[in-house]
């Protein structure tokens, strides 16, 4: 922003700070959880500041993890649309790759999960995820393996990602 466009007496640094929106994610932890905490739905354990797959001690606190919370609310963070002629003829193989990427990610990161895989009316598939990075990672893996057209649309206000892969 040049000084010519800033009204006299207007503090540019302050206005930039005021214009930056705070991303509100209802599924992020508001405060620090007790260590250890176990999710009663999936048995992931919050330990040493992150969710992990491990054995929960009997005395662990109980709190639903953000992934299970999203699944329960039917509120995905990532949307991945798969479509096109190549997809139509290689759908099973492509969906195997989708599930393999999710399985690999979920092993290390319990909050990265596929919520649903749904057929669309146009012959494509919609994959919803509990984590926007998982949707992005699956899209990038598809593009790397099969090329095609990959598009991303991040909605900062709602903290969600829409990924479209067409081939």
Backbone as a ProteinNet text record, in pm:
[ID]
protein_1_A
[PRIMARY]
XXXXXXXXXXXXXXXXXXXXXXXXXXXXXXXXXXXXXXXXXXXXXXXXXXXXXXXXXXXXXXXXXXXXXXXXXXXXXXXXXXXXXXXXXXXXXXXXXXXXXXXXXXXXXXXXXXXXXXXXXXXXXXXXXXXXXXXXXXXXXXXXXXXXXXXXXXXXXXXXXXXXXXX
[TERTIARY]
85.5	0	89.3	72.6	156	99.2	186.1	142.3	34.9	29.8	-68.8	-211.7	-227.2	-361.5	-402	-312	-342	-384.1	-503.7	-547.2	-451.5	-439.7	-352.4	-390.8	-290.5	-313.8	-358	-364.2	-407.5	-286.5	-287.2	-175.1	-185.1	-99.9	-103.3	-83	11	36.8	-85.5	-150.6	-268	-381.1	-400.4	-509.5	-483.2	-358.3	-327.5	-360.2	-328.3	-357	-508	-583.2	-727.3	-794.8	-739.1	-800	-774.9	-673.1	-645.1	-749.6	-821.5	-924.4	-862.6	-913.8	-871.5	-946	-872.9	-936.7	-997.1	-1127	-1196.9	-1225.5	-1166.7	-1190.6	-1248.3	-1376	-1445.1	-1391	-1315.3	-1265.7	-1121.8	-1061.2	-929.2	-948.3	-854.3	-863.8	-859.8	-948	-953.6	-841.6	-804.9	-699.5	-622.7	-531.8	-451.2	-527.6	-526.3	-589.9	-501.7	-565	-489.3	-410.4	-293.5	-207.7	-200.3	-242.3	-297.8	-449.9	-502.6	-646.6	-674	-780	-816.5	-951.4	-963.6	-1090.5	-1176.5	-1295.8	-1380.3	-1431.3	-1432.4	-1480.6	-1373	-1253.2	-1151.2	-1032.3	-1024.5	-915.9	-781	-779.7	-655.7	-622.7	-494.5	-450.4	-378.5	-420.3	-350.7	-239.8	-114.1	2	115.4	178.9	291.6	255	133.6	92.5	33.3	13.7	-46.1	-123.3	-215.2	-292.3	-207.4	-208.5	-125.5	-204.3	-160.7	-213	-121.1	-170	-93	-189.8	-139.9	-222	-251.4	-377.5	-416.6	-410.9	-350.6	-353.1	-497.2	-524.9	-659.6	-706.5	-614.3	-652	-658.2	-650.5	-651.9	-784.5	-776.4	-896.6	-966.4	-1093.4	-1169.4	-1222.2	-1195.4	-1240.3	-1244.5	-1350.3	-1362.7	-1258.4	-1185.7	-1082.4	-1148.7	-1076.9	-1134.6	-1183.8	-1117.4	-1161.1	-1295.8	-1309.6	-1437.5	-1547.5	-1511.6	-1607.3	-1659.2	-1569.7	-1610.4	-1698.8	-1659.9	-1737.9	-1877.6	-1884.7	-2012.8	-2101.7	-2041.9	-2116.6	-2138.6	-2079.4	-2085.7	-2034.8	-1916.7	-1860.1	-1715.6	-1697.1	-1562.1	-1476.8	-1345.9	-1250.4	-1199.4	-1205.2	-1156.9	-1259.6	-1270.2	-1358.7	-1272.9	-1274.3	-1195.8	-1291.3	-1299.9	-1385.5	-1297.9	-1335.4	-1264.2	-1358.4	-1312.4	-1399.8	-1319.1	-1386.9	-1325.4	-1330.6	-1298.9	-1304.2	-1203.2	-1080.7	-978.6	-1024.2	-1080.1	-1131.4	-1242.3	-1330.3	-1442.5	-1394.6	-1282.3	-1232.9	-1133.2	-1078.5	-978.3	-1018.9	-1148.2	-1198.6	-1153.2	-1158.2	-1120	-973.1	-887.9	-744.1	-717.7	-785.9	-767.7	-817.6	-931.7	-981.9	-890.7	-825.2	-725.6	-612.8	-566.6	-462.2	-512.3	-635.1	-694.4	-690.8	-736.9	-741.9	-602.1	-508.8	-371.2	-304.5	-328.9	-274.1	-333.4	-464.6	-529	-475.4	-458.3	-408.6	-268.1	-183.4	-46.4	-46.6	-126.1	-133.3	-193.8	-301.7	-371.5	-282.3	-190.9	-100.3	-18.6	28.2	109.5	27.4	-85.5	-166.1	-312	-353.9	-489.6	-601.7	-573.3	-678.2	-700.1	-619.3	-631.1	-706.5	-837.1	-921.1	-1016.5	-1052.9	-1160.7	-1291.6	-1383.8	-1514.8	-1611.7	-1611.5	-1705.8	-1653.9	-1696.4	-1672.9	-1810.8	-1854	-1990.6	-1990.4	-2079.1	-2099	-2170.2	-2127.1	-2194.5	-2281.5	-2380	-2472.6	-2401.6	-2291.3	-2220.6	-2123.9	-2125.1	-2036.2	-1906.4	-1882.9	-1762.6	-1781.6	-1681.9	-1682.3	-1647.9	-1709.5	-1674.5	-1619.8	-1495.6	-1431.4	-1425.1	-1477.4	-1468.6	-1370.4	-1296	-1191.9	-1203.9	-1146.7	-1147.5	-1037	-947.7	-830.7	-807.9	-791.3	-772	-639.4	-537.4	-407.8	-416.7	-505.1	-524.4	-586.2	-686.6	-748	-643.2	-559.7	-453.9	-353.6	-312.7	-215.4	-266.4	-394.9	-453.1	-455.6	-497.9	-499.5	-362.2	-260.3	-123.7	-73.3	-110	-69.6	-134.5	-261.2	-328.9	-263	-232.4	-167.6	-29.2	43	176.9	169.1	71.7	60.3	-0.5	-99.5	-176.5	-180.7	-117.1	-125.2	-269.2	-324.4	-458.6	-455.5	-572.5	-584.6	-619.8	-539.8	-557.3	-581.1	-691.2	-724.5	-751.6	-712.7	-735.8	-815	-907.6	-975.7	-985.4	-908.7	-906.6	-998.5	-1091.4	-1181.3	-1128.8	-1056.8	-993.1	-1095.8	-1204.8	-1306.9	-1363.6	-1387.2	-1444	-1337.7	-1213.2	-1100.2	-1127.5	-1161.4	-1181.5	-1119.1	-1089	-1022.8	-1106.4	-1125.7	-1190.7	-1084	-1069.3	-971.4	-1049.3	-1009.5	-1073.6	-964.8	-980.8	-889.1	-972.2	-934	-1004.8	-904.3	-939.4	-854.4	-934.6
-117	0	122.3	213.7	333.5	438.3	533.5	639.2	727	736.8	819.4	768.7	641.7	587.6	584	620	618.6	757.8	775.1	906.8	961.6	1093.6	1159.9	1120.8	1088	1052.9	909.2	833.6	693.8	606.2	524.7	438.1	309.8	296.6	182	49.8	42.9	-82.6	-126.9	-34.6	-70.1	-118.8	-54.5	-96.3	-235	-267.1	-401.3	-504	-471.2	-561.7	-579.6	-471.5	-477.9	-555.7	-550.1	-617.9	-767.3	-812	-953.8	-1022.7	-1116.5	-1188.3	-1301.7	-1322.9	-1435.6	-1558.9	-1663.3	-1787.1	-1856	-1877.6	-1942.5	-2086.7	-2178.9	-2320.8	-2380	-2409.8	-2463.7	-2599.7	-2665.4	-2799.5	-2799.4	-2682.7	-2673	-2662.8	-2716	-2713.4	-2569.4	-2538.3	-2403.1	-2381.8	-2487.7	-2480.3	-2610.5	-2623.7	-2744.8	-2856.3	-2973.8	-3089.9	-3145.8	-3215.5	-3286.8	-3398.3	-3427.5	-3530.9	-3649	-3765.5	-3804.1	-3792.5	-3771.9	-3771.5	-3871.6	-3950.8	-4049.7	-4011.7	-4030.1	-4007.7	-4132.5	-4119	-4236.9	-4303.2	-4232	-4290.2	-4371	-4313.4	-4378.7	-4431.4	-4395.7	-4436.6	-4372.8	-4264.9	-4188.5	-4123.4	-4104.3	-4050.5	-3917.7	-3815.5	-3687.7	-3698.2	-3694.4	-3711.7	-3625.8	-3554	-3467.1	-3367.8	-3311.5	-3203.5	-3241.8	-3371.9	-3410.5	-3541.3	-3563.6	-3686.8	-3796	-3914.5	-4026.9	-4156.6	-4256.2	-4392	-4459.4	-4484.5	-4551.3	-4603.9	-4685.8	-4740.5	-4630.4	-4615	-4513	-4571.1	-4499.3	-4545	-4544.2	-4628.9	-4639.6	-4507.1	-4428	-4302.1	-4183.5	-4207.6	-4099.1	-4024	-3893.9	-3812.8	-3853	-3818.3	-3855.3	-3727.5	-3717.1	-3601.2	-3643.5	-3607.4	-3640.5	-3562.7	-3633.6	-3569	-3485	-3388.3	-3304.2	-3382.9	-3490.6	-3569.4	-3635.7	-3698.3	-3761.9	-3658.1	-3540.9	-3432.4	-3390.1	-3375	-3339.9	-3448.6	-3574.9	-3686.5	-3686.5	-3668	-3664.6	-3551.4	-3435.9	-3318.8	-3318.1	-3414.5	-3416.7	-3284	-3241.1	-3111.6	-3129.7	-3165.6	-3189.9	-3063.9	-3083	-2974.4	-2977.8	-3094.2	-3108.6	-3177.1	-3127.6	-3185.8	-3214.7	-3337.2	-3376.7	-3435.2	-3369.9	-3416.5	-3485.2	-3608.3	-3686.2	-3706.4	-3671.8	-3685.8	-3691.6	-3722	-3725.6	-3865.1	-3872.2	-3998.1	-4099.2	-4053.7	-4143.7	-4200	-4113.3	-4159.8	-4262.4	-4237.4	-4328.3	-4468.8	-4478.3	-4609.7	-4671.9	-4592.5	-4642.7	-4614.1	-4601.6	-4559.7	-4645.5	-4776.3	-4865.1	-4847.6	-4841.6	-4822.1	-4687.2	-4585	-4450.6	-4445.4	-4506.7	-4507.9	-4588.7	-4692	-4764.1	-4670.8	-4586.5	-4489.1	-4390.9	-4343.2	-4250.1	-4312.1	-4435.7	-4502	-4534.6	-4564.9	-4591.2	-4465.5	-4351.6	-4225	-4196	-4212.7	-4187.8	-4282.2	-4408	-4505.8	-4468.8	-4429.3	-4389.3	-4265.9	-4166.4	-4043.6	-4068.6	-4144.8	-4173.3	-4249.2	-4330.8	-4406.4	-4313.6	-4202.5	-4107	-3992	-3962.8	-3846.6	-3888.7	-3922.9	-3973.9	-3879.7	-3751.5	-3656.9	-3646.9	-3715.9	-3713.5	-3837.9	-3820.2	-3933.8	-3899.1	-3999.9	-3985.4	-4001.6	-3910.6	-3917.8	-3999.2	-3971.4	-4039.4	-4037.3	-4135.9	-4141.6	-4158.8	-4057.7	-4056	-4041.6	-4115.9	-4100.9	-3969.3	-3901.1	-3778.3	-3808.6	-3726.1	-3745.9	-3742.6	-3667.6	-3654.9	-3771	-3871.8	-3986.6	-3976	-3864	-3846.2	-3896.3	-3869.8	-3910.5	-3788.2	-3777.2	-3674.8	-3744.4	-3709.9	-3762.5	-3648.3	-3670.3	-3568.6	-3615.7	-3519.5	-3551.4	-3465.1	-3514.9	-3442.3	-3337.2	-3339.4	-3250.9	-3197.8	-3066.3	-3010.6	-3052.8	-3079.6	-3123.1	-3263.3	-3346.1	-3479.2	-3467.1	-3382.9	-3362.7	-3314	-3222.2	-3170.1	-3281	-3357.2	-3464.3	-3571.6	-3606	-3705	-3649.2	-3524.2	-3460.6	-3457.8	-3422.3	-3418	-3556.9	-3658.6	-3796	-3841.8	-3806.4	-3841	-3771.9	-3645.4	-3569.8	-3626.2	-3663.1	-3720.2	-3855.4	-3936.1	-4070.2	-4070.1	-3983.6	-3991.3	-3861.9	-3756.1	-3623.4	-3572.6	-3521.1	-3464.8	-3320.4	-3265	-3126.3	-3122.2	-3050.4	-3040.2	-2894.7	-2869.4	-2733.3	-2732.7	-2621.5	-2602.3	-2473.4	-2474.7	-2353.5	-2356.5	-2267.9	-2259.9	-2148.1	-2178.3	-2080.7	-2049.9	-1940.8	-1904.7	-1877.8	-1813.7	-1778.8	-1903.7	-2009.8	-2132.9	-2238.4	-2208.1	-2299.2	-2436.3	-2432.3	-2557.6	-2549.4	-2665.4	-2673.9	-2759.7	-2708.5	-2784.8	-2816.8	-2945.4	-2992.5	-3060.7	-3031	-3093.6	-3157.4	-3287	-3357.6	-3414.3	-3377	-3421.6	-3480.7	-3599.7	-3661.6	-3765.9
0	0	0	-93.8	-97.8	-3.4	36.9	127.9	65.5	-68.5	-136.8	-112	-83.8	-64.1	82.9	171.9	315.1	358	414.2	460.2	565.6	570.3	666.4	809.1	890	1028.3	1048.8	943.9	951.9	976.2	1079.7	1114.2	1032.3	932	840.9	914.2	1006.5	1077.8	1157.1	1219.9	1297.8	1207.2	1093.2	1004.5	948.9	917.2	869.7	977.6	1102.2	1212.8	1229.4	1215.4	1233.9	1120.8	999.5	886.7	885.8	955.9	959.5	1044.5	982.4	1055.1	1134.6	1250.3	1332.4	1283.8	1249	1204.7	1325.9	1318.4	1428.5	1389.2	1460.2	1435.1	1562.2	1558.3	1676.1	1717	1629.5	1657	1708.1	1717.4	1779.8	1929.8	2002.3	2147.9	2198.8	2291.8	2349	2450.3	2517.4	2616.6	2614.2	2704.3	2708.3	2779.3	2718.5	2780.4	2890.6	2982.9	3085.5	3017.4	3067.4	3008.9	3104.5	3062.1	2932.1	2930.6	2808.6	2784.6	2674.1	2688.5	2587.2	2526.5	2395.3	2326.9	2346.1	2402	2425.9	2297	2184.1	2059	1986.3	1967.7	1884.4	1964.7	2092.7	2183	2151.8	2072.3	2055.3	2189.4	2215	2343.1	2320.9	2395.5	2393.8	2497	2449.9	2537.1	2484.3	2573.6	2539.1	2429.1	2438.6	2351	2216.9	2191.2	2063.5	2076.8	1981.8	1978.8	1916.9	1979.2	1936	1950	1874	1895.2	1995.1	2113.1	2218.3	2322.8	2409.3	2517.7	2619.5	2651.9	2749.7	2890	2983.8	3122.4	3175.8	3268.8	3326.2	3386.1	3438.7	3504.6	3407.8	3277.6	3178.7	3181.7	3159.5	3145.7	3015.4	3003	2882.9	2815.9	2686.4	2607.9	2461.5	2392.2	2251	2170.8	2084.6	2003.1	1893.4	1836.1	1730.7	1609.2	1570.1	1454.5	1482.6	1596.9	1632	1647.7	1698.2	1712.6	1574.9	1477.2	1340.3	1279	1299.2	1245.8	1306.6	1437.3	1508.5	1457.4	1427.5	1380.5	1228.9	1157.5	1010.5	953.9	1001.6	962.5	915.4	787.1	735.4	729.2	730.7	709.4	566.4	502.6	366.2	278.4	156.7	55.7	-66.7	-112.7	-229	-332.5	-448.5	-556.9	-661	-697.6	-798.5	-915.6	-1036.5	-1152.3	-1280.9	-1389.3	-1521.5	-1581.3	-1709.8	-1782.5	-1729.5	-1702.6	-1649	-1514.5	-1430.9	-1301.9	-1321.7	-1418.3	-1443.4	-1479.8	-1551.1	-1594.3	-1497.2	-1404.8	-1308.9	-1164.1	-1139.7	-1008.9	-893	-908.9	-797.9	-760.5	-860	-837.4	-770	-816.3	-760.2	-616.4	-588.6	-450.5	-358.4	-410.9	-330.7	-290.2	-382.6	-350	-244.1	-259.8	-162.5	-22.5	-10.3	120.5	173.7	85.6	130.3	185	121.2	172.5	309.6	322.5	452.1	559.3	526	623.1	670.6	576.7	611.3	701.9	666.9	746.5	884.1	887.9	1014.2	1112	1061.3	1148.2	1237.2	1181.2	1257.3	1316.7	1253.8	1293.4	1310.1	1430.2	1452.5	1410.5	1395.6	1360.4	1209.4	1130.2	984.3	939.2	910.4	873.9	761.8	684.7	587.7	663.7	639.5	702.9	617.7	486.6	397.7	254.4	177.3	33.2	-29	-104.1	-156.7	-308.2	-373.9	-517.7	-543.7	-651.7	-694.2	-815.6	-840.5	-952.2	-1087.8	-1097.3	-1225.3	-1251.4	-1165.6	-1183.7	-1106.8	-1044.4	-964.3	-822.7	-741	-600.1	-515.8	-399.3	-301.2	-177.7	-142.2	-22.3	78.3	198.2	302.4	408.8	465	562.4	687.2	795.1	922.2	927.9	828.7	830.6	689.8	675.7	542.3	481.2	563.3	510.3	449.1	503	445.8	306.7	290.8	159.4	59.5	101.9	14.5	-19.3	79.4	59	-36.3	-25	-115.5	-257.5	-271.7	-403.1	-466.7	-387.8	-440.2	-477.2	-400.4	-432.1	-562.9	-583.5	-708.9	-827.6	-811.5	-919	-949.8	-847.3	-865.7	-938.1	-902	-959.4	-1099.3	-1123	-1247.1	-1327.3	-1278.2	-1337.5	-1330.6	-1439.4	-1435.1	-1389.9	-1362.7	-1320.3	-1171.7	-1095.6	-950.8	-914.1	-844.2	-801	-651.5	-586.9	-444.5	-423.7	-330.4	-287.9	-135.5	-71.1	74.6	120.7	207.4	266.1	405.8	416	542.6	652.7	615.2	713.9	781.6	702.4	757.3	786.6	755.2	775.6	712.9	582.8	511.9	373.6	319.1	189.5	95.6	-24	-130.8	-234.7	-263.5	-360.7	-472.7	-595.4	-710.2	-795.8	-824.1	-913.2	-1027.7	-1148.1	-1268.6	-1365.1	-1417.2	-1518.5	-1593.4
[MASK]
+++++++++++++++++++++++++++++++++++++++++++++++++++++++++++++++++++++++++++++++++++++++++++++++++++++++++++++++++++++++++++++++++++++++++++++++++++++++++++++++++++++++

